[in-house]
């Protein structure tokens, strides 16, 4: 899985992930190593594939429910071309591209906790993110409990948006709703049943 880090005001994420290559010897020895790469907002599809390799899947969005976070009024208008994700399931990472200029606009880091709607779809991305808000600072990691974040930031963030996923064939979600908290340049989905972070979305 990918190990991602980002400091406040960063233009992207630094990623580390394990790699293997077959030895040239006759003995089927496998060499293991760590690959480091940086992906940034505004990178092209080719830039991201050069850094991370080909995605496991490409997913085209039917609608953009997060347009409220766009700083440009033009971005909130209907597009002729759909935005799309590069899904890296084995890295626990999604990269969203603008459908018009094909540049990266958001990164999603998945945690893969049992009881989440997307459990066992993604590997866990081990992330470290610095969060600053109204003079307070804390760090988000893959195993940070949400009450620790609340202690670090106090009451400086707004009330969460309730997210209740359901499939087209099933009108109920057996895992229950989750809460999404918005900050300056990231959105955090929290699983209230276990008090852990389900995923983090980063945007410029």
Buried (B, 14 or more C-beta within 10 A) or exposed (E): BBBBBBEBEBEBBBBBBEEEEEEEEEEEEEEEEEEEBEBBBBBEBEBBBEBBBEBEEEEEBEEBEBEEBBEEEEBEEEBEEEBBBBBBBEBBBBBBBBBEEBBBBBBBBBBBBEBBBBBEEBBBBBBBBBBBBEEBEBEBEBEBEBEBBBEBBEEEBEEBEEBEEEEEEEEEBEBEBBBBBBBEBBBBBBBEEBBBBBBBBBBB
